[in-house]
Amino acid sequence: MHRFIKFIAALTVLSMAGIAEAAVPTGDNPDTSPMWLKVRASLFDERPIIKISDDSLVLDAPKRAEDAAVVPIAIKSRLPQTAASYVTKLYLVIDNNPSPISAIFTFTPRSGKADIETRVRIDDYTFVRAIAETNDGKLLMATRFVKASGGCSAPPGKDPAAALANLGKMKFRVDGDVVAKQPVLAQLMISHPNDSGMVMDQLTRQYTPRRFVRTVDISYAGKPVMSADLDFSISENPNLRFYFVPDGSGTLAADVVDSDNTEWKSSLPVSPAT
């Protein structure tokens, strides 16, 4: 609940600042994006942020999106993820979205790698940013400029009745061999329309109420691995790819809560190869 309140507080500050003031950037200078300056002050105050010039933090995103409602995003960190030194958070910021703080991912050393892949909506030409925060307080940022528009108000890809019938259903998948004490790639797929509140029903001329996955908590063998605070910038049917490190046989579990405070749980038994 504490992290939820902090997340909402940051968004409230940005809403009061006025999204209309944010001019669409040209892609030339990410430092002058008006909305980024507000987000930066809200999240990080005056803390220094290191701009990454190597591959220690990589943000993969298309230069021009094929579908603005489903834009693949991958954040890959080559920073250590050990008990002594690790990435505690990854912030995903989409400057010109109605909700620019799109996701905050929190990691533990049990993740093995502070990597995340997902799909997002993009509402206008914008800078997309990944900011990594380490356990010693450093901030590092990678930035991409993405050309896309209209993603937040795009109609859903599924019939609303069918989407409601499958609401909250989840699937886990583990890719590759599972080896004890080595990072294992996993995927969580959540059936949820993730309504942005910006889509008009063409028959009723009413806007579909906003409802989206708010939090995701991942654990293995009862110990936390990764958590996510999300907003409606995440695409319909949220999909997260992440790593975890199994010490031995255990259960990979997900606890998901949406903005209506509806909760769902899912789990997958995992047995590392000996």
C-alpha positions, 0 to 999 in steps of 0.5 A, a space after each residue: 500500500 505504501 508504494 501504491 500511495 507514493 506512485 499515485 502521489 507522483 502522478 498527481 504532481 504531474 497531473 497538476 503541472 498540466 500535460 498540455 504544457 508539454 510540447 512534443 519533442 523533436 527527438 534532438 535533445 531529451 534534456 529539454 523535454 518539458 514533461 521529463 523535467 517535471 517527472 525528474 523533479 517529482 521522482 528524483 529531485 536534484 539527484 544526479 543521473 548518469 547518462 549511459 554511453 555503454 551497454 551497462 543499461 540498454 533500452 530496446 524500443 522501435 524507432 517507429 512503432 508498427 502499432 502504437 497500442 502494442 509497442 515492445 519495450 525491453 530494458 536490459 541491465 548488465 550491472 551486477 545483481 548480487 547481495 552486495 551490489 544490485 539494481 533496486 528499481 527500474 523506472 519506465 518513463 514515456 514523456 508524452 503519455 497522459 501518464 508518463 510514469 508508466 512503470 516502476 519495477 523493484 528487484 531483489 538479488 534473487 532476480 539474478 538480472 534486472 531485466 524486464 520486457 513488456 509492451 506499452 501504449 504510446 500516445 504521441 511522438 516521445 522520448 522513452 526512458 529507462 532509469 536504473 537505481 542501484 542499492 548504493 543510490 546511483 541513477 543511470 539512464 538510457 533514452 530512446 525516441 519513438 515515433 508512434 501516436 494514438 496508442 492510449 485511445 486505440 480501441 481494444 483488440 478483443 470483444 469487451 464481453 470476451 475480455 471480461 470473461 477472461 479477466 484475471 486469467 494468468 499463464 506462467 512460462 519458463 524458457 530454456 533449462 532451469 539450472 539451480 542458482 542460475 538466472 532463469 527467464 520467465 514470462 507472466 501473461 495476464 488477461 486484462 483489457 487494461 482500459 485507459 479510460 480514453 476509448 469511446 464506445 462508438 455505440 453509446 458514445 461513452 468512454 470505457 471506464 479506466 481499469 488496469 493492472 496496478 501491481 504485480 508481485 513475483 516470488 519464488 519459494 516464498 521469497 520476493 523476486 520482483 514487483 511492478 507498479 504499473 499504469 494504463 500505459 501498459 498494453 492490453 493483456 499485460 505481458 512481463 518477461 523477467 528473471 529469477 534465480 532458483 536455489 532448488 525446487 520451489 513455486 514461482 508465484 504471482 499476486 496481481 491487483 488491478 485498479 479496482 482492487 480485484 486480486 488474482 493469484 497464479 503459481 508454477 512449480 519449478 524443479 531445477 535440473 540436477 
